[in-house]
Amino acid sequence: YQTPTPANGANLSRSYYEVNFTFTETNPDKCLLEVNGANESMTRTGSSCFINQTSQSDGPYTFKVWVNDTAGNTEDDPTTRTVRIDTTAPTVTADLPVNGTNTSDTTPEISVNVTDNLNVTNINVSLWVDGSLNGASKLVNNGSNARFNTTALSEATHRFQVQAIDPAGNSANSTLITFIVDTTSPSSLSFVSPTLADGTNLSRNYYEVNLTFT
């Protein structure tokens, strides 16, 4: 096999792959590409054969090559290669925290579910908080959850987004989620008018309570 034939196990984010190979034969006739059990004719130039497999749908393709000479002799390369066409980005759905959540936890757990149209492994998932990477990336499989514990966050409104990149390089982001970190309890509670003094006796059927706080 010669360039630009993709390596065995390659993941391609395009709808085509090319196969190019050379051989030794004094009376060559034609070349065939066997893909997933079906044969296709290749273009032969001397002792080289080439084909561009265009408009391929997403999925795996296992191929090997055959050469016929003018005497009818046939020989195949016993080496097969498998490549995966994957032009579709994964889907990332944020599970936790719920958008608009208030929490006193400065390292809240963030959980997302990652799915891909192919049953792929090693989807790279990374967490972005307030526009910056937060912690190490994770490798997950199709349909798996990725869970992150953020590094310590300040008391403030924060925004997070998770990015997933599949083995072919297709990437997608989750929706932007906003949550508030608040670790400070209310303080400076004070009764103010018209709240009555402690121990007051009232000749009426109601009383009022008014409170200020920080």
N, C-alpha and C positions, 0 to 999 in steps of 0.2 A: 504494500500500500504506500502511496506517495501523497504529499500535500496536494490538495487541501482536504483529503479524507480525514474526517474527525476521528479522534482517538476512541478506543473502546470504552464504553461507559460515559461518553460525553453527554452533557445536557445542553441543548441548543434552544435559545429563545428566538427562533426564526422558523419559517415554514418550509425550509429546504435543507438538504445536505448533499454533499458531493462525494463521489467515489472515484478515485484515480489510482491505477496500479500499472505495473510493468511486468513483463514476463519474457521468457526465452523460448523461441520457436522459429524454425527455419521456414515453415509454411503455415503461417497463421491464417485463420479464416474469420472467426467472429468471437465476441466476448458477450457473456451474459452476467447480469447481476441477479442473484437470488435474494429476494427480500421477503421475510416472513412466509417463506415457502413458495412464492410466486417468482417467475423469471421475467426479466426485462432486458431488452437489447441495449448494448452500450456502443458508443462511438469508438472505433479502433483506428489509431494512427500508428502504423508500424507495429512496434512491440509495446504500445501503451494503449490503455482503454480508459474511457472517461464517461461519466454520466452525472447529470445534475437532477436530483430528485426534487422537483419543485411542487409547490402547492400541497404540502403534506399536512395532514391533520395532527393534532397533539396526540402523542403516544410513543411507545417504544418501537424501534425498527431493528431487526436482526438481519444482517446480510453477509453474503460471501460471494466470490466471483468464480466464473467458469470460463475456460478458453477451449475453443474447438480449432483444430487444424483442417487443412483442405482434404486430408485423408479420412476425416471423420473421427479422429481421435479426440477425446474429451478429457480434460483435467480440471479439477477444482482446487482452489486453495482451501485446505481444511480449516483455516483460521477464520472464525466468524467474529464480527464486531456488532455490538448493540449500541445504538444511540437513542436518546430520548428527545423528541421535539416537544417543547413546552413554551407556548407563546402567551399563556394565560397567567396573570398575577394571582397570588394567593389572596384569600379573604381573611381579614382580621376583625374580630368582634370583641369589644371590651365587655368583660363581665363585671369586674370590680375595679374601683368603686363606682357606684351609680353616679351619673352626672349630677352635680349640685350637692354632693354629700358634704356634711360638716363632720370633722373628726378631731379628737384630741390626740390621735396617734401620729407621731412625727415620722414614723416609717411605715406608712400604710401599705398593705399588700395590694398589688395590682395584678389582675388576672385577665388574660385574653385567650380566646379560642382561635386557632389558626386552621384553615382548610385550604386545600389545593385541588384543582380539577384532576390531577394525577395522584396516585398513591405514592407520594414521594417522601423521602426522609431527609433529615438535616436541613430543615427550613431555619434560617437564621433570624432570630427575633431579638430586637433591641428596644429598649425603653428610653423615651425622651421626655424629660420633665422640664417645663419652662424653656423649651428650645434646646436643652443640652442633654447629652447622653447621661443616663443615671444608672450606674452599675454595669456589670458584665452582660454581654449578649448570651442568648441561650439557643441551643439547637433542638428543635422539636420535629415530630413527625406529623403528617397530614392528619387533621382531626384532633390534635392534642391541645392541651392547655399549657400556656406559658405563664408562670407565676414569678413575680418580682417583689422584693422588699426594697423600697427606695432607701437611699441614704438619707440621713437626717434632714428634715425639711423645716424651714422657719415657719412661724405663725404668719400665714398669708393665704391669699388665693393662689392656687397652683393649677397648672394645666398639663395634662400628659397625653402622649400619643405613642402608639407602638407601631414599629415598622417591621414587616416580614419580607425576607428575600428568599425566593426558592432557589434550588441548585442551578437553574438556568439563568439566574440573575433578574428574574421578574420581581418587582417590588410593589408593595401596597402598604398603606397606612390605615390605622384604625381612625375612627372619628375622634375629634378633640374632646377630651373629658375635663371638666373643671371641678375641683373640690377645694374645700377650705380646711386648713389646719389651724386649730384654736385650742391652745393648752392653758389659757388663763381663765380662772373662774371669775364670775362677777364679784365686784367689791364695792366698798363705800355705800352699803345699803343704809338708807336713812328715811324714817317716817317724816312726812311733811304735812302741813295743813291741807285738808281739814281732818286728818287723823287725830283722834282725841288722845289725851294722855292716858297712860296706864292707870287703871283703877277708877276711871270716870264712871259715874252712874248717870244713866240717860232716862229721861221721861218721854221716850219716843220709841217707835218700833223699827228703827233702822240705825245703822252706823256706817261710816265711810273709812276706807283705808287708802292712803296715797303714799307711794314709795318712790324714791329716786335711787339710782345706782350707777356704777360705772361698768 
